[in-house]
Amino acid sequence: MWGRAPVWNGPMVDIDTALRSAAMDGRKAKRQSDGSKPRRAGGSVGLEPFDPSEFKKKEVADTYSMWLVIIGSVSLAFIMRYFVMPNTDGPSPILWLLPLSFVFALPSLHRLVIPSEFSDLYTGGNWFRSGMLWIFTWLSISILLVNPPLADISPPEITDASILFDDGSEAQNLSNNFIRSGTTIEITIDGAATEGDMWLVLGVRDNINLESCSINVSMVRSEEILLETTFNAIGSNASDDFLTLQSLNSSTMSLVSDPLPIRDEDVGVAIEIGSLESGTYSLSYSVSQAGDPWDLSGTNGQYTIKIIND
């Protein structure tokens, strides 16, 4: 009833060895299959075939674009500086809005100037690079054209405004009798009028051409003009008077709450106001300059001066 199974006397193979052998046979068969297919250059790393003629054509197109943008932005910077700016009264949005708007016209400009065999190669990356090159080239050239020594668009400044008296008790004790509240100045005197003449002392600063700076000073009392004068910052009696006043032993009081630090290039001027009776006066000053490409209005100030009889 029960039989006996035959006994295998051949070599024994375990399962792990069989699986390894099968895997090696599969990889070998795959390599043989891939080797029979045509291969392309750079295929193993995902590179496109290199075409020297297409590469040269793209480089020529990029060179055309670069020089078109540089020449166009430089030309526009000169046009804005020497044709547009002289016909404006001062800084205007058109001076930066017009050049920047040309960025959106660059694709059309390329297609208009550059042959189609090159302009058809441009992509979004080209337009971005062209726009950045246009903006920074125009901006750098414009900065050179509107600053010294080629031009001057920086207005002059009054660094400090002070008053002093050249004689009498006011000359010695002005600091004790001087009260400033904003733009209102109160000066207390002993008599009906000041013993000495009051002077307005101004410090003037400009970045390149102080000789062209013009200063205007006026003094008004009850709508009566007591003083109205305009003079140059350099080469006038006002600059000589300033040097003379430096030798006087007079106290000086600043009309400005926060005067600018003094530089060696600054110049000083002094304007004689005269002897003042008790009352209320309006004192104003301003500095301007015939700049290039437009006239420049600099610092100005207006103060109410009250002479009070003690």
C-alpha positions as CSV (number, residue, x, y, z in Angstrom):
1,M,0.0,0.0,0.0
2,W,2.7,2.4,0.9
3,G,5.5,3.0,-1.7
4,R,8.9,4.4,-1.2
5,A,9.9,7.7,-3.0
6,P,13.0,7.6,-5.1
7,V,16.1,9.3,-3.6
8,W,17.8,12.2,-5.7
9,N,21.5,11.8,-5.8
10,G,22.4,14.8,-8.0
11,P,23.8,18.3,-6.8
12,M,21.6,20.4,-4.5
13,V,20.9,24.2,-5.4
14,D,19.4,26.5,-2.8
15,I,16.8,29.1,-3.5
16,D,19.1,32.2,-2.8
17,T,21.6,31.1,-5.4
18,A,18.9,30.5,-8.0
19,L,17.5,34.0,-7.5
20,R,21.0,35.6,-7.8
21,S,21.6,33.7,-11.0
22,A,18.3,34.8,-12.5
23,A,18.9,38.4,-11.7
24,M,22.4,38.4,-13.3
25,D,21.0,36.8,-16.5
26,G,18.3,39.5,-16.7
27,R,20.8,42.4,-16.4
28,K,23.0,40.7,-19.1
29,A,20.1,40.4,-21.5
30,K,19.2,44.1,-20.9
31,R,22.7,45.3,-21.7
32,Q,22.8,43.2,-24.8
33,S,19.4,44.7,-25.9
34,D,20.5,48.3,-25.2
35,G,23.8,47.8,-27.1
36,S,21.9,46.9,-30.2
37,K,20.1,50.4,-30.3
38,P,21.7,53.5,-31.9
39,R,23.0,55.9,-29.2
40,R,23.1,59.7,-29.3
41,A,25.8,62.0,-27.9
42,G,25.1,62.9,-24.3
43,G,22.1,60.6,-24.0
44,S,23.1,59.2,-20.7
45,V,23.0,62.6,-19.1
46,G,20.1,64.1,-21.0
47,L,22.0,66.5,-23.2
48,E,20.9,67.6,-26.6
49,P,23.1,67.1,-29.6
50,F,25.6,70.0,-30.1
51,D,25.2,71.8,-33.4
52,P,28.1,74.3,-33.9
53,S,26.2,76.2,-36.6
54,E,23.1,76.7,-34.5
55,F,25.3,77.8,-31.5
56,K,27.1,80.4,-33.6
57,K,23.9,81.7,-35.0
58,K,22.5,82.1,-31.4
59,E,25.6,83.9,-30.3
60,V,25.5,86.3,-33.2
61,A,21.8,87.1,-32.4
62,D,22.7,87.8,-28.7
63,T,25.5,90.1,-29.8
64,Y,23.2,92.0,-32.1
65,S,20.7,92.4,-29.2
66,M,23.4,93.6,-26.8
67,W,24.7,96.3,-29.0
68,L,21.2,97.4,-30.1
69,V,20.2,97.9,-26.4
70,I,23.4,99.7,-25.5
71,I,23.3,102.1,-28.4
72,G,19.6,102.7,-27.9
73,S,19.8,103.4,-24.2
74,V,22.8,105.7,-24.5
75,S,21.2,107.6,-27.3
76,L,18.0,108.1,-25.3
77,A,20.0,109.3,-22.3
78,F,21.6,112.0,-24.4
79,I,18.3,113.0,-25.9
80,M,16.7,113.3,-22.5
81,R,19.6,115.3,-21.1
82,Y,20.2,117.8,-24.0
83,F,16.7,118.1,-25.5
84,V,14.0,117.2,-23.0
85,M,15.5,118.4,-19.7
86,P,16.3,122.0,-20.9
87,N,12.6,122.3,-21.8
88,T,11.4,121.4,-18.4
89,D,11.3,123.6,-15.3
90,G,12.6,120.9,-13.0
91,P,12.3,117.2,-12.1
92,S,9.3,115.7,-13.9
93,P,7.9,112.1,-14.1
94,I,8.5,112.1,-17.8
95,L,12.3,112.1,-17.3
96,W,12.1,108.5,-15.9
97,L,8.7,107.3,-17.2
98,L,9.6,107.7,-20.9
99,P,13.0,105.8,-20.7
100,L,11.4,103.0,-18.7
101,S,8.5,102.6,-21.0
102,F,10.9,101.8,-23.8
103,V,11.5,98.4,-22.1
104,F,8.2,97.2,-23.3
105,A,9.0,98.3,-26.9
106,L,12.3,96.3,-27.0
107,P,10.7,93.2,-28.8
108,S,9.3,95.4,-31.5
109,L,12.6,97.3,-31.8
110,H,14.5,94.1,-32.2
111,R,12.2,92.8,-34.9
112,L,12.4,96.1,-36.7
113,V,16.2,96.5,-36.7
114,I,17.5,92.9,-36.6
115,P,17.0,90.5,-39.5
116,S,14.3,87.9,-38.9
117,E,16.7,85.0,-39.1
118,F,18.2,86.2,-35.8
119,S,15.2,88.0,-34.2
120,D,13.1,84.8,-34.4
121,L,15.6,83.1,-32.1
122,Y,14.8,85.3,-29.1
123,T,12.9,84.0,-26.2
124,G,11.5,85.4,-22.9
125,G,15.0,85.1,-21.4
126,N,16.4,87.4,-24.0
127,W,13.7,90.1,-23.4
128,F,14.4,90.0,-19.6
129,R,18.2,90.4,-20.1
130,S,17.6,93.1,-22.7
131,G,15.3,95.0,-20.3
132,M,17.8,94.9,-17.4
133,L,20.6,96.0,-19.7
134,W,18.5,98.9,-21.0
135,I,17.5,100.2,-17.6
136,F,21.0,100.0,-16.0
137,T,22.8,101.5,-19.1
138,W,20.4,104.4,-19.3
139,L,20.5,105.0,-15.6
140,S,24.3,105.0,-15.4
141,I,24.8,107.3,-18.4
142,S,22.1,109.7,-17.1
143,I,23.8,110.0,-13.7
144,L,27.0,110.9,-15.5
145,L,25.3,113.5,-17.7
146,V,23.5,115.4,-14.9
147,N,26.2,115.6,-12.3
148,P,29.5,117.7,-12.1
149,P,31.5,118.4,-14.1
150,L,29.0,117.9,-17.0
151,A,26.0,119.5,-15.3
152,D,24.5,120.5,-12.0
153,I,21.0,119.7,-10.7
154,S,21.8,120.0,-7.0
155,P,20.5,123.3,-5.5
156,P,22.7,125.4,-3.2
157,E,22.1,125.5,0.5
158,I,22.1,127.9,3.4
159,T,24.0,126.1,6.1
160,D,23.3,128.6,8.8
161,A,21.6,131.9,9.4
162,S,22.6,134.1,12.3
163,I,22.2,137.7,13.5
164,L,24.5,140.0,15.4
165,F,24.8,143.7,16.4
166,D,28.0,145.5,15.6
167,D,27.8,148.0,18.6
168,G,26.1,148.8,21.9
169,S,24.8,146.6,24.6
170,E,23.0,144.3,22.1
171,A,26.4,143.4,20.6
172,Q,27.7,142.2,24.0
173,N,24.5,140.8,25.6
174,L,22.5,139.5,22.6
175,S,22.6,136.0,24.0
176,N,20.9,137.2,27.2
177,N,18.2,139.1,25.4
178,F,17.5,136.6,22.6
179,I,14.5,134.2,22.7
180,R,13.7,132.0,19.7
181,S,10.4,130.1,19.4
182,G,10.2,128.4,16.0
183,T,10.5,131.1,13.4
184,T,9.6,133.9,15.9
185,I,12.6,135.8,17.4
186,E,12.2,138.2,20.4
187,I,15.1,140.6,21.1
188,T,14.9,142.8,24.2
189,I,16.7,146.2,24.1
190,D,17.2,148.9,26.7
191,G,16.2,152.0,24.6
192,A,13.8,152.9,21.9
193,A,16.1,151.5,19.2
194,T,19.2,149.3,19.0
195,E,22.5,151.0,19.7
196,G,24.2,149.2,16.8
197,D,23.2,147.9,13.4
198,M,21.9,144.4,13.0
199,W,23.6,142.1,10.5
200,L,22.3,138.9,8.9
201,V,25.1,136.4,8.5
202,L,24.6,133.4,6.1
203,G,26.7,130.4,5.4
204,V,26.4,129.2,1.7
205,R,27.2,125.8,0.2
206,D,27.1,124.4,-3.3
207,N,28.6,121.3,-4.9
208,I,30.5,122.9,-7.8
209,N,29.9,126.6,-8.6
210,L,29.4,129.1,-5.7
211,E,30.1,132.0,-8.0
212,S,26.7,131.5,-9.7
213,C,24.7,131.4,-6.5
214,S,22.5,134.4,-6.0
215,I,21.2,135.4,-2.6
216,N,18.1,137.5,-1.9
217,V,17.4,139.2,1.4
218,S,14.4,141.3,2.4
219,M,13.2,143.1,5.5
220,V,9.6,144.3,5.9
221,R,7.8,146.2,8.6
222,S,4.0,146.9,8.4
223,E,4.1,146.3,4.6
224,E,7.0,148.8,4.3
225,I,10.0,147.4,2.6
226,L,13.0,148.4,4.6
227,L,15.5,146.2,2.7
228,E,15.4,144.3,-0.6
229,T,18.8,143.2,-2.0
230,T,20.2,140.5,-4.3
231,F,23.9,139.7,-4.6
232,N,26.3,137.0,-5.5
233,A,27.7,134.7,-2.9
234,I,31.3,135.4,-4.0
235,G,32.8,138.6,-5.3
236,S,30.4,141.0,-3.6
237,N,30.6,143.4,-0.7
238,A,28.6,140.9,1.4
239,S,31.5,138.4,1.4
240,D,34.0,141.2,2.4
241,D,31.7,142.4,5.2
242,F,31.6,138.8,6.5
243,L,35.3,138.8,7.0
244,T,35.2,142.2,8.7
245,L,32.6,141.1,11.2
246,Q,34.7,138.1,12.2
247,S,37.1,140.5,14.0
248,L,34.3,142.1,16.1
249,N,33.7,141.0,19.7
250,S,30.0,140.5,19.1
251,S,27.7,137.7,20.2
252,T,26.0,135.8,17.4
253,M,22.7,134.0,17.6
254,S,21.5,131.4,15.1
255,L,18.1,131.7,13.6
256,V,18.3,128.0,12.6
257,S,17.5,125.3,15.1
258,D,19.8,122.7,13.5
259,P,22.5,124.3,11.4
260,L,24.6,122.1,9.0
261,P,28.2,121.3,9.9
262,I,30.7,123.8,8.5
263,R,32.9,122.7,5.6
264,D,36.1,124.3,4.2
265,E,34.3,124.9,0.9
266,D,31.5,126.9,2.5
267,V,31.5,130.7,2.2
268,G,30.0,133.3,4.5
269,V,28.2,136.5,3.6
270,A,26.9,139.3,5.8
271,I,24.1,141.8,5.0
272,E,23.6,145.0,7.0
273,I,20.0,145.4,8.2
274,G,20.5,148.6,10.1
275,S,19.4,150.0,13.5
276,L,15.9,148.8,14.5
277,E,13.3,150.5,16.6
278,S,10.9,148.5,18.7
279,G,8.3,146.7,16.6
280,T,7.7,143.6,14.6
281,Y,9.7,142.9,11.4
282,S,9.5,140.2,8.8
283,L,13.0,138.9,7.6
284,S,13.4,136.5,4.7
285,Y,16.2,135.1,2.7
286,S,16.6,132.7,-0.2
287,V,19.4,131.3,-2.4
288,S,19.1,130.3,-6.1
289,Q,21.4,129.3,-8.9
290,A,21.4,129.4,-12.7
291,G,22.1,125.7,-13.0
292,D,22.4,123.4,-16.0
293,P,20.0,122.3,-17.4
294,W,17.5,124.3,-15.3
295,D,17.4,127.0,-12.7
296,L,17.7,125.8,-9.1
297,S,15.9,127.1,-6.0
298,G,17.8,126.4,-2.8
299,T,17.2,127.0,0.9
300,N,14.9,129.8,2.0
301,G,13.8,131.0,5.3
302,Q,11.3,133.6,6.8
303,Y,11.3,134.8,10.3
304,T,9.3,137.2,12.5
305,I,11.6,139.4,14.6
306,K,10.1,141.3,17.5
307,I,12.2,144.2,19.0
308,I,10.9,144.7,22.5
309,N,11.7,147.8,24.6
310,D,12.5,146.7,28.1
